Amino acid sequence: MRKVSRIERLGVMTVSALALMSGSALAAPSCGTDTVVLNSYFETGFPLPTRLAEEFTKQFPNVTFDIKEDQFANLLENSPRILSEGDAPDLIRLPTMSDLVANDLLLNLDPYFEAFGWSAFPAGQLVQLRVEDGGRPRGAGSLYAMGLNYSMTGVFYNKELAAQIGMDSAPQTLAELDAAMAKAKDAGILPIMQWNKGTAGFAFPLQNLMGSYGPPEPINDWIFQKDGATIDTADNLKAAEHLGDWIEAGYFPSDANAIEYFQMMSRYMGGEGLFMFNGDWESGNFDSNAAGKFGFFVMPPLEEGGRHASMSAPLTFGIGANAKKYGLRRFLPQLGCDQ
């Protein structure tokens, strides 16, 4: 029995993802007839990669997936060690990239860019997956990962609670959002359900406020670690102060620092809180378990008619730098091609 190479496995997932996003059929990869078990390390709570793996096994019964899942915080801590091991996963969910590239733990995907059909992606969707030699800056240089299921952050709202305070449409400005929160507080409704244990859930409202107060470009430059970039700006200070005002006003649960992400989801879905800052990856969860009860909007700008900004990223997967290239010649040319 052999293990399929990491490059093969990323191709499997990418083929499926491209088919889903484009709506067109792609040529199926040939995996031969050998029994293959793919060692997989995915993020808990995001079922798309597992569903794609199951579908692939239906098409190629000789290929199965040994899937392990872990929470984002654990992936963040353990990825360098796992990618350094001799039995590293064939495909791994990457919570970060810069340090992995700096330590030569990820495969440079530039040689496969055209053959895989990745040139069909908008350049803006791939910019955060590019890293310069040495791991910095991001946003330029070579491609070191690919992503599935692009998503964005914003604000969920409970429609029933919104109706109780007379909110019949999404706020168009930050001031309107503030007013809705104040009405909720006065009505005995928790304005914001948010977690803050483990992975800094308050970063979600802060980053959304930063997008309201100023342009996203300087923030991106700082995230991508460009020379001279800084997060210490007047706009970002105002955003942090605004978040502080929400905290002082009692808009968050008093035990927010003890609330895990999945506890937040359970409590919010159970009716606790008017708003929740999160990503639209939870939309399917709401549709399945609370259809029609929740809405979603992008964080409003400071002034009506202003720019909207949102964090957006895919579930990022990479290939270990020591991946074998077995079967690359027969597998690579079939990716990204119309059937």
PyMOL commands that set and color helices and strands:
alter all, ss='L'
color gray80, all
select helices_A, chain A and resi 6-22+48-59+72-84+98-102+110-112+118-120+123-129+159-164+174-186+203-213+216-223+234-248+256-258+261-269+280-289+328-334
alter helices_A, ss='H'
color red, helices_A
select strands_A, chain A and resi 36-43+63-70+91-93+130-131+142-143+146-158+275-279+294-297+312-318
alter strands_A, ss='S'
color yellow, strands_A
deselect
rebuild
show_as cartoon
